[in-house]
Amino acid sequence: MSDAALPTVAEVRAAAEAVKAALDRHLAAVERRTGDEDPDVYAAFNELAAAAEEYDELLYDRYDEVTPFEIPTPEDGVPYTGPAEPAAFSVLIRRDYAVVEPPRLIAQAERVAAHDRDAEFVHDGGTADALGVLFGEYEPDEIAARSKDFGLEEHDSTLWIAATEEVAEPGEWLSAPFGHIDPQDVLHRFDVSSVFDEGDDEEEDEDDDETAAEQGLTTA
């Protein structure tokens, strides 16, 4: 980082004061909490984490120093505060893909368009149009199961089941389909990510190292 882009001394000090204030708010929330998953404690925790991260970044940018502590992210995420017996719920799904074989993706879409007059390329026949054709023809679950056939590579995905007060009226949320969900209304969440596999690999490597050490061996 150039000197011109360095945060000022005042900015670093202000960030430090923000951490102190966030610490006080977190302690006050903890002292008056009403249970193990008190929403005020969770909110104060997040504010403290954000303030500490900001201070740590500015401190490093200005002085090349870091703080000696790290605030962990809760393993269970946001505590659920919705109804115990929800009468309605929403399912939100996000799946990330990389287009690794564009010709295969386009060829699959062309095959669909050749047999379905409603599935046509409307622009230049590139990958953007191909995605519209394929997702118009196949269910998302089928595309996920056959992602390699379509020249796609799966990445992280998540599925949320969120409680709602009642079923929305037709078209009520179409203008902003994901903007109405409060994380504290999420009943269940299912995540799929390669980071979980990497953690398992690290554990297996540690177990292998321990076994090798017990046998008087060494690993490269």
C-alpha positions as CSV (number, residue, x, y, z in Angstrom):
1,M,0.0,0.0,0.0
2,S,1.4,3.5,-0.9
3,D,1.8,6.2,1.7
4,A,-0.9,8.2,0.1
5,A,-3.4,5.4,0.7
6,L,-2.5,4.7,4.3
7,P,-5.2,5.3,6.9
8,T,-4.5,8.3,9.1
9,V,-3.6,8.1,12.8
10,A,-7.0,9.6,13.6
11,E,-8.7,6.8,11.7
12,V,-6.8,4.1,13.5
13,R,-7.6,5.7,16.9
14,A,-11.2,6.1,16.0
15,A,-11.4,2.4,15.1
16,A,-9.8,1.6,18.4
17,E,-12.4,3.7,20.2
18,A,-15.1,1.8,18.3
19,V,-13.8,-1.5,19.5
20,K,-13.9,-0.2,23.1
21,A,-17.5,0.9,22.7
22,A,-18.4,-2.4,21.1
23,L,-16.8,-4.3,24.0
24,D,-18.9,-2.3,26.5
25,R,-22.1,-3.0,24.5
26,H,-21.3,-6.6,24.3
27,L,-20.6,-6.9,28.0
28,A,-23.8,-5.1,28.8
29,A,-25.8,-7.4,26.5
30,V,-24.2,-10.5,28.1
31,E,-25.0,-9.2,31.6
32,R,-28.7,-8.8,30.8
33,R,-29.2,-11.8,28.5
34,T,-32.3,-13.8,28.9
35,G,-31.1,-17.1,27.6
36,D,-28.3,-19.0,25.8
37,E,-29.4,-17.6,22.4
38,D,-30.3,-14.0,23.3
39,P,-30.7,-12.0,20.1
40,D,-29.2,-8.9,21.7
41,V,-26.1,-10.8,22.6
42,Y,-25.8,-12.0,19.1
43,A,-26.2,-8.5,17.7
44,A,-23.6,-7.1,20.1
45,F,-21.3,-10.0,19.2
46,N,-21.5,-9.1,15.5
47,E,-20.9,-5.4,16.1
48,L,-17.8,-6.3,18.2
49,A,-16.5,-8.7,15.5
50,A,-17.0,-6.0,12.8
51,A,-15.3,-3.3,14.9
52,A,-12.4,-5.5,15.8
53,E,-11.9,-6.5,12.1
54,E,-12.0,-2.9,11.0
55,Y,-9.4,-1.9,13.7
56,D,-7.2,-4.9,12.8
57,E,-7.1,-3.9,9.1
58,L,-6.4,-0.2,9.8
59,L,-3.8,-1.1,12.4
60,Y,-2.0,-3.4,9.9
61,D,-2.3,-0.9,7.0
62,R,-0.9,2.0,9.1
63,Y,1.6,0.3,11.4
64,D,2.1,-3.2,10.0
65,E,0.8,-4.6,13.3
66,V,-2.0,-6.9,14.2
67,T,-4.2,-7.5,17.3
68,P,-3.4,-10.6,19.5
69,F,-7.0,-11.9,19.4
70,E,-9.6,-13.2,17.0
71,I,-13.3,-13.3,17.5
72,P,-14.7,-16.6,16.2
73,T,-17.8,-17.0,14.1
74,P,-20.6,-18.9,15.8
75,E,-20.8,-22.4,14.5
76,D,-24.6,-22.4,14.5
77,G,-25.0,-19.0,12.8
78,V,-27.9,-16.7,13.7
79,P,-30.2,-18.1,16.5
80,Y,-33.7,-18.8,15.4
81,T,-36.3,-16.6,17.0
82,G,-39.4,-17.4,14.9
83,P,-42.5,-19.3,15.9
84,A,-42.1,-22.9,17.3
85,E,-44.9,-24.1,15.1
86,P,-44.7,-22.1,11.8
87,A,-47.8,-22.4,9.6
88,A,-45.9,-21.4,6.5
89,F,-42.3,-21.3,5.3
90,S,-40.1,-20.4,2.4
91,V,-37.3,-22.4,0.8
92,L,-34.3,-20.4,-0.5
93,I,-31.6,-22.1,-2.6
94,R,-28.3,-20.8,-3.9
95,R,-26.0,-22.9,-6.0
96,D,-22.8,-21.5,-7.5
97,Y,-21.4,-22.9,-10.8
98,A,-18.4,-22.2,-13.0
99,V,-18.7,-22.6,-16.8
100,V,-15.7,-24.8,-17.5
101,E,-16.8,-26.1,-20.9
102,P,-18.7,-23.4,-22.8
103,P,-18.9,-25.4,-26.1
104,R,-20.6,-28.3,-24.2
105,L,-23.0,-25.9,-22.5
106,I,-24.0,-24.3,-25.8
107,A,-24.3,-27.7,-27.6
108,Q,-26.7,-28.9,-24.9
109,A,-28.8,-25.8,-25.2
110,E,-28.9,-26.1,-29.0
111,R,-30.0,-29.7,-28.7
112,V,-32.9,-28.5,-26.5
113,A,-33.8,-25.6,-28.8
114,A,-33.9,-27.9,-31.9
115,H,-36.7,-29.9,-30.3
116,D,-38.6,-27.1,-28.5
117,R,-39.7,-24.1,-30.5
118,D,-40.2,-22.1,-27.3
119,A,-36.6,-22.7,-26.2
120,E,-34.8,-20.4,-28.6
121,F,-31.6,-18.3,-28.5
122,V,-32.6,-14.7,-28.4
123,H,-29.2,-13.0,-28.6
124,D,-26.0,-14.3,-30.0
125,G,-26.2,-18.0,-29.0
126,G,-23.5,-17.7,-26.3
127,T,-23.4,-19.1,-22.8
128,A,-25.7,-16.5,-21.4
129,D,-28.5,-17.6,-23.8
130,A,-27.6,-21.3,-23.2
131,L,-28.2,-21.0,-19.5
132,G,-31.6,-19.5,-20.1
133,V,-32.5,-22.4,-22.4
134,L,-31.3,-25.1,-20.1
135,F,-32.8,-23.7,-16.9
136,G,-36.1,-23.2,-18.8
137,E,-36.1,-26.9,-19.8
138,Y,-34.7,-28.7,-16.8
139,E,-35.4,-28.5,-13.1
140,P,-32.5,-27.0,-11.0
141,D,-32.0,-30.4,-9.2
142,E,-31.5,-32.2,-12.6
143,I,-29.0,-29.6,-13.7
144,A,-27.1,-30.0,-10.4
145,A,-27.1,-33.8,-10.8
146,R,-25.9,-33.5,-14.5
147,S,-23.7,-30.5,-14.1
148,K,-20.7,-32.1,-15.9
149,D,-22.9,-33.0,-18.8
150,F,-23.7,-29.4,-19.2
151,G,-20.1,-28.2,-19.0
152,L,-20.6,-26.8,-15.5
153,E,-18.6,-27.3,-12.3
154,E,-20.4,-27.2,-9.0
155,H,-19.2,-24.9,-6.2
156,D,-20.7,-23.9,-2.9
157,S,-24.5,-24.2,-2.3
158,T,-26.9,-23.5,0.5
159,L,-30.5,-24.2,1.2
160,W,-32.5,-22.2,3.8
161,I,-35.9,-23.1,5.3
162,A,-37.3,-19.9,6.7
163,A,-40.5,-19.5,8.7
164,T,-43.1,-17.0,7.5
165,E,-46.3,-15.6,9.1
166,E,-48.4,-16.7,6.2
167,V,-48.2,-17.7,2.6
168,A,-47.6,-14.6,0.4
169,E,-50.2,-13.4,-2.1
170,P,-49.4,-14.3,-5.7
171,G,-46.8,-11.9,-7.1
172,E,-46.3,-10.2,-3.7
173,W,-42.5,-10.7,-3.4
174,L,-41.5,-11.2,-7.1
175,S,-39.9,-7.8,-7.3
176,A,-37.5,-8.7,-4.5
177,P,-37.7,-12.4,-3.8
178,F,-34.8,-12.7,-1.4
179,G,-35.1,-9.3,0.4
180,H,-37.9,-10.3,2.9
181,I,-36.0,-13.0,4.8
182,D,-34.7,-12.3,8.2
183,P,-31.8,-14.6,9.2
184,Q,-33.4,-15.1,12.6
185,D,-36.4,-16.7,10.8
186,V,-34.3,-19.5,9.3
187,L,-35.5,-22.8,10.8
188,H,-32.9,-25.0,9.1
189,R,-29.8,-24.4,6.9
190,F,-27.9,-26.9,4.8
191,D,-24.6,-25.9,3.4
192,V,-22.4,-27.7,0.9
193,S,-18.8,-26.5,0.4
194,S,-15.4,-27.9,-0.5
195,V,-14.0,-26.2,2.6
196,F,-15.7,-29.0,4.6
197,D,-13.9,-31.6,2.6
198,E,-10.6,-29.7,3.0
199,G,-11.1,-29.9,6.8
200,D,-11.6,-33.6,6.6
201,D,-8.5,-34.0,4.5
202,E,-6.5,-32.0,7.1
203,E,-7.8,-34.3,9.8
204,E,-6.9,-37.3,7.8
205,D,-3.4,-35.9,7.2
206,E,-3.0,-35.3,10.9
207,D,-4.1,-38.8,11.7
208,D,-1.6,-40.2,9.1
209,D,1.2,-38.1,10.7
210,E,0.3,-39.4,14.2
211,T,0.3,-43.0,12.9
212,A,3.6,-42.5,11.2
213,A,5.1,-41.0,14.3
214,E,3.9,-43.9,16.4
215,Q,5.6,-46.3,13.9
216,G,8.8,-44.3,13.9
217,L,8.2,-43.1,10.3
218,T,8.4,-39.6,8.8
219,T,6.2,-38.1,6.1
220,A,7.3,-35.8,3.3
